[in-house]
Amino acid sequence: MLNLAVMLEDSARAVPDRIAVVAGDRTLTYAQLNAAANQVANLLISRGIGCGDKVALSCPNVLQFPVVYYGILKAGAVVVPVNVLLKRREISYQLADSDSRAYFCFEGTPDLPLGQEGWAAFKESEGCTDFFLITADPAATSPVSGTESLANALEGHSVEFAPWLTEPDDTAVILYTSGTTGEPKGAELTHANMALNALTCHLMFGEVEHDVHLVTLPLFHSFGQTVQMNAGLPPLTSMS
C-alpha cells in the first residue's frame, strides 16, 4: 500500500513543530499542515468524494496549495492541478475531461480574477458538484457571490484522518499538457510515480541537517510539485 501523502504523515510524526511551509509572514509547521490536510480529507469524505474521484485545484503558491493537495490525496482522491492562467472555457474543458467531482479555486486578484473564472467554469460542469473558494485571508468570507469559502466548508471537520490506503499503481495526480497540437490531454501519474520521483530528488540533494527550498516555480506544474513540494517534505527539509 502506498499513498503519496504518507510523506507528510511521516514528517508530522518525526518533526511536528518544525516549520514546513513559509508564505510571506505566514507559516505552517508539519503538524499544522498535516492537521489542515486532514480537515480537507474529512470535508471531501463528508461530501461523498473519495477513492478514485477526481478533484481539481486552481491555486498559486500559497499555504493552501499543499493543504488542499495532500488533503485530496489523503481521501484517496486524485488531484487535478489547473493552471491559474486559464480562463473559463479552458477550465470548464479540464473539469469535464477529467470528470472532476469537486473544485478548489483560489479567489485571485483584480488583474487575475481566478475565482470568477473558476466559478463560471464550475457552473458549466454538470458532473462537478462541489465548489470551494480559497480566500487569500483564510478568515475572510468569499468575495465571489454564491460560492462557499474553504474556511467555511472546513468548520467542524476533525483534524484527525487516517489516509486512504491506495495501491502504488493507483492514479494520484492528473497533469494536463499544454495542448499545442489540439485539446490538452491529462497525463495520469500514479502514487508510485510521484513518491519515487520525490524520493529520488531528495536523495540527490544529499542529507543535510535542515534543507530549505525556495519555491519559485508554480506548484501546479510537475517540477514544482515533485522536485520542490513533494521532495521538500521529508523531515530534513522545508519549503519557503
Secondary structure, 3 states (H helix, E strand, C coil): CCCCCHHHHHHHHHCCCCEEEEECCEEEEHHHHHHHHHHHHHHHHHCCCCCCCEEEEECCCCCHHHHHHHHHHHCCCEEEEECCCCCHHHHHHHHHHHCEEEEEEECCCCCCCHHHHHHHHHHCCCCCCEEEEECCCCCCCCCCCCCEEHHHHHCCCCCCCCCCCCCCCCEEEEEECCCCCCCCCEEEEEHHHHHHHHHHHHHHHCCCCCEEECCCCCCCCHHHHHHHHHCCCCCCEEEC
